[in-house]
Amino acid sequence: MSQINPLVRSIRSSLLPSFLLLSVSGCSGLIDPDPYTGTIDPSAFDRQYKFQPTSRDDPALGCLMPRRGWDGTSLSDGPRFYYFGALFAAQLDLTGAFDTSRALPPSVYQLSGCNAPEGRSDPGEFNIRTDSYDKRVQYPILSQGLFPVQVGGATEPSAQASYRPFHMVVQASLGPAVRDRMGCNDVKRELSLLERAGWDRATKTFPEGGAKDLDFTFVSREQMKAGSARWKDWPMVNVGVPVGRSLDPVQACPFVTGSKAVYPQSLSDPASSFQFPAQAWFRGLLSGYVDGGDVPVVTDARKCPALFDTSKVCKIMAGQPTGCNFADGEVCTTTDPLKDGTCLAPPPVCPVINDLYVSTVEFVPPGGTGYDASDPLPRSKATFALTDPGDPTKTRKADALAIFSLAPGSKEFSPVCRVRWVDMSKMTACALSETATIRPRPLCTVSEILANPAAIVPTAPGKDVYVHCLSLASAK
Amino acid sequence: MRFGRGLWAALLLLVLLLAPLSAHAIGEVTGRLGGVVTIDGTKDGLSGVPIVVRSKQLIGGSRTVETGDDGSYTFQSLPPGTYELEARIEGFAPVEQRGIVVVAGQLAAVDVVLRIGQITETKQIIEKRNPILNPESAVSTTTLDNQKVSRTPVFRQVQSIAQLAAGVGPGTTPSVRGGLSRYTRFLVDGLDTSDIVTGGLSSPMNFDAVEQYTLFTGAMDAEYNSLGLVQNMVTRSGGNNFTVDASVVIQPTAFYLRNRYSAQLPQQNGALIYDDRDPPVRDFYSVNANVGGPIVKDRLWFFTSFQFNYNRAMTTVPPFPWLGITDDTDRFRDTYTYLGRAKLTWQVTTGTRLSVSFNIDRNFVTNSAQQTTLAAEAERRTGRGGEWLVVLLDTAISPKWMFQMQAGFTTKRSVEDTMRVGDDGQPDRLTPSHNLRTSDQFNGVTYINSALGWNQETKYRIQVDPTLLYSSMGLGGMHNVKIGAQFAYMSYQHNVGIAGGRNYVDTVPGTPCNPADASTHVSCSQVTEYPDSLPNGDVAGAGWSTTADAVNLGFFAQDRYTIKRYLTLVPGFRFDLGVLRDYQGNRLGTLLGYGPRLSAVYDLLHDRSTLISAHYGRHNDIGNAFVADRGNPQQLAIQKNWDPATSSFAERNRSGGPGGQLFADKVTPPSLDEVSAGIRREMIAEMIVGVDYTYRRYANMWTNTETNQVWDPAGTRIVGYVNGERRRIFLAETPEDAQRTYHGLDLWVQGNPGHWGLVASYTLAFTDGTVSDYFTAYKQNARLNALYYGPMSDNYRHTLKGAIDYNFDFGLNASVRMQYRTGAPQWKVFQSPEDASFSLYRSPRGTSTGTRVNDPTTWAEFKLPDQFILDLQFTYNFQKLIGQRFDLMLLLFNIFNTATPTSIDQRNGTTFGAIQFRQDNFNAEIILRYRY
């Protein structure tokens, strides 16, 4: 067992970067792995990503519970999705084009081609109970500044609004010179990865001719703007949070009193009732995320539903809006010549967004009492008590209902949803209803809702609510 | 007689016969005297010269040996003390050398130069003391006599002596060269009297009853199986003159400098500075009397001693308004200690000596916990006591064969219990305890009863160590062969229980949870239930009783082989076998260890002034009663959480009880591999300077690996159980990665040149590893294992220390003791969401995550501040003034009144980094000593 104080090693490597290069060509020919220094501490995460229970008997706080939605096809077992709280408009600016003061978007290195090198012990089967990480596969490596954590005295990023869950994918593959000398998950830091490819910390450049031994497919800003970059929605959560697979908290959450949750005996154990988040490396630390999958993007700014308030005043003059940079896609919020409006600007690249319809009975609409903009579909309410309007003594619990315009799993589905509140009392002709001993609430399809626009609760211009709506299928 | 094939064959046979045996640490209580007789002007040895060594008091007369072919001679097995030596042969002027000091376990090298002349000439008398370098041993040894330690400010504690030696850490059970504190062995007259569970000293001992301290810190020969310090204390035996040695120690509160820190934590000197209240009470008084003398002159001596200590310390406990206590309360801890000792020494013949000693101690403490988080009734009381009997036989079978036997019996009993008294006037074992746990975990208070319950222990050990010594010429050199067997049987019995069988966690001040009282349910949060301690009506539960037994057997053989006078090789080998049994009598395991040793010492300049040495050795820890006890399950504890829905407690998980503790089927015993090399030189007369390098690797140390719980990937929550049962199941095992590595360089000086007395050293040390002690948290949460490797908390990178004294001609001795150590590594610990305990680590051992916990580049080494302390002692002997050996001693501790933190809060939270303990304030002690 080779054991060197990881911190000491870390300090050594920071002080003497050239040692790293020397170690690459060490006597054994093997490349020293980065030290394992533990896991990300989620204690400073925004609360919606902690999933740290204050009470182990509260399933919604104790673990990440799936929600059941409805895609308009089947009532008995609608699609399931994880809800990760609100996405603020600024977060939908994938490339940072709107706020140019922001750094480049976070990226994730997907490294391929690692082999357990000869001369190093066989990594063996991954023991999910005793091993800290799997040595047979390489986890993604996250670049800086993407965690919902408070870093030092600065609040970068401490608030959900500044947390950017969308990651730009950088493909990296090991060249033949290192493929057999480096084990899977030996690399645990972005800087370590770059330095293994010859990155000079001092000059911040690769040697002439580019990276050595590692092939990177970096994405340029132009490619980002052109929409050719690949994006993923990866809400970062506590690496230790159980991610339930069942709607029943007793079956899916190990912290519930009387829990019957079945612990996974291996990765992706189909018999288990919960899993852990997918794992990645960040600054040498193990981190957890829930894979929301690829985020489809549009490059036509006019199709972007996310419009940002530029604070520029616009007016309607001679029937035409003025004051905005219409060439860049800005629009004016007013159509009334007597009232001023503000210019809303779209980013050139933005995620494709689905609509998610929820009942005003079950979720407080924006502006209502108790509405929480950071948690518009409260996570603590995985179920609701329904009361029979005809007999108030009769109640039952029901899953929170969400109706997708596109179901998770369908081709165009995006993990980003815009929430639409629907006043179900104004829906009088829905074709479907839930069967239960008490009179059910009406269920409506998207088309039925759209056919009755008066039932949709309007939101203020530019105040649309966007949320994560990750499909369960991808949350392995 | 040559050391022929026959003897080798016999040795080999003995080895094979005893092959499955092993050994423990015994101690040498005798030394050797030897050297070479040469003719003046030549370097040739003179054979056949009768050499006589004399001391009526120590050996009842004289012994004689003849020099061998190369002129060398050796006296084996001499009790430590001062001897005279005489060489007288026809054709040469006789020579007598006086003042030869023999030290236990060492060779006093005395070379004799004969001048051609008449045997009738007046003999030449040499008063010079013998050189203090031991030319035949690579063992790292520091020897201190009663005079030296009496002049050194060490609080007159025998367990404080070891700190003076190079490579030894601070504390009364110190870590030595990367080893664990529990490896420390205290031997009395060669017999191991260490606690069989905790290691270290089993009971206090009269300071003035010890004649000589020998501290072995490394490179030990095969006769020792020790992974740490061996402190051998050769006790006084009386003599042909009646002696009285009595002393009084006075240290009242007034002798302490006003406490500049919180009076709330007087002994710890807590966190608050400039507290204007009166200093807390701290009184210490001790009386000590030793009487020795002859029963039959030159044959039978006695030595007895008695000591009584009284110690009072005060804690100021803050108010508990919800308990009706609105003011600070002074709480006193009173400690009473009684020590008694008697020793008989019988010099049967000049070659046979038998001694029997008996020791007894008693110790009682009230309010022993002294924690401000305890209500008065939840405080603790302690009673301890023990006895030991040691028998020593030392006999010369022939001039070449000697036999030694050390045998003994030690026992120790202790009871810890609550201060709360029941209706019968005895400690209350019926009423459950309560912990108040508010949102601020640091302000929890235990009240109504002690949450620790009771703990009764009985420990005893029987030990027999026969040793055979043989010396002869052969194979071109001198052989001093030692073979021996060492047997020890240890038994540990203990009974533990929790008062009332339950410990509640309350959340509302002043509202103790009682499930039968609905009005208290608002306060109910958690209860830990101990079924074995649940009362039956008015009868307290019996608690949980276990026994653990261990047998240690050992055999060793070693040869101190001196070739051509200048080179000594000490090959050796030992087998050690440990058999451990649990409370049901089941054999837990058999541990077998092989311990090869090889030392070499070379007299570089052929004048015994400069020695270089090298050593390799392996020591094996074959287990004691402490390890055997780990095979016993702990008391069954069932943790229950309050369920408001049902207004009752629901089981959350359980630990202990049958099936809760497993013991590995096959165990590789913990071992120490040591490689060392050094050079030492007598720079000036009676002063040695040395440099030693030591590498040590401790492997396969004991862990208590948890095997059933499944933690989440962050190690913060238990998410499942391997067997589906909500309980902890531990496995006692010795995995390979439970280890420590030590590199150390010692520069040291010791001796008594002129008026000076010196013991000083500088040590550069690196100790890294995964295990801070046996069966600690390593491997109890698999997710955190990788973080456990790092600098250990006993890794003091630089240590500079010394005890230096100077004798003035007018009777004054001035002594200074200095200690400087770089700060000990710390480790920031976080609160585990699982059970609210501080057991979660986020960064490797020895580091702190700082505020940017998720950015390892900002993590930093985390250490205590460097420690420096200077003590003085002045001893004035009134003999020149009044003709009586009356000493007045003034001890001044921490003369600069430094208040360096010695412990800080390592817990993440608002108190992280807060000072918990500081160096003790400046204080003084007066000792009056009279010797007759």
Chai-1 contact restraints between the chains, C-beta under 6 A:
chainA,res_idxA,chainB,res_idxB,connection_type,confidence,min_distance_angstrom,max_distance_angstrom,comment,restraint_id
A,M1,B,D737,contact,1.0,0.0,6.0,A-B,restraint_1
A,Q3,B,Y789,contact,1.0,0.0,6.0,A-B,restraint_2
A,N5,B,G790,contact,1.0,0.0,6.0,A-B,restraint_3
A,N5,B,P844,contact,1.0,0.0,6.0,A-B,restraint_4
A,P6,B,P844,contact,1.0,0.0,6.0,A-B,restraint_5
A,L7,B,P844,contact,1.0,0.0,6.0,A-B,restraint_6
A,L7,B,T847,contact,1.0,0.0,6.0,A-B,restraint_7
A,L7,B,W859,contact,1.0,0.0,6.0,A-B,restraint_8
A,S10,B,P856,contact,1.0,0.0,6.0,A-B,restraint_9
A,Y36,B,A786,contact,1.0,0.0,6.0,A-B,restraint_10
A,T37,B,P856,contact,1.0,0.0,6.0,A-B,restraint_11
A,G38,B,L787,contact,1.0,0.0,6.0,A-B,restraint_12
A,G38,B,R842,contact,1.0,0.0,6.0,A-B,restraint_13
A,T39,B,A714,contact,1.0,0.0,6.0,A-B,restraint_14
A,I40,B,N854,contact,1.0,0.0,6.0,A-B,restraint_15
A,D41,B,R842,contact,1.0,0.0,6.0,A-B,restraint_16
A,D41,B,V853,contact,1.0,0.0,6.0,A-B,restraint_17
A,D41,B,N854,contact,1.0,0.0,6.0,A-B,restraint_18
A,R129,B,V710,contact,1.0,0.0,6.0,A-B,restraint_19
A,T130,B,A782,contact,1.0,0.0,6.0,A-B,restraint_20
A,S132,B,A786,contact,1.0,0.0,6.0,A-B,restraint_21
A,V149,B,N854,contact,1.0,0.0,6.0,A-B,restraint_22
A,V151,B,R852,contact,1.0,0.0,6.0,A-B,restraint_23
A,G152,B,T851,contact,1.0,0.0,6.0,A-B,restraint_24
A,G152,B,R852,contact,1.0,0.0,6.0,A-B,restraint_25
A,V239,B,P713,contact,1.0,0.0,6.0,A-B,restraint_26
A,V239,B,A714,contact,1.0,0.0,6.0,A-B,restraint_27
A,G240,B,D712,contact,1.0,0.0,6.0,A-B,restraint_28
A,G240,B,P713,contact,1.0,0.0,6.0,A-B,restraint_29
A,G240,B,A714,contact,1.0,0.0,6.0,A-B,restraint_30
A,G240,B,T716,contact,1.0,0.0,6.0,A-B,restraint_31
A,G240,B,R717,contact,1.0,0.0,6.0,A-B,restraint_32
A,P242,B,V719,contact,1.0,0.0,6.0,A-B,restraint_33
A,P254,B,V719,contact,1.0,0.0,6.0,A-B,restraint_34
A,P254,B,G720,contact,1.0,0.0,6.0,A-B,restraint_35
A,Y263,B,V710,contact,1.0,0.0,6.0,A-B,restraint_36
A,Y263,B,G720,contact,1.0,0.0,6.0,A-B,restraint_37
A,F276,B,P713,contact,1.0,0.0,6.0,A-B,restraint_38
A,R283,B,D855,contact,1.0,0.0,6.0,A-B,restraint_39
A,R283,B,P856,contact,1.0,0.0,6.0,A-B,restraint_40
A,G284,B,P856,contact,1.0,0.0,6.0,A-B,restraint_41
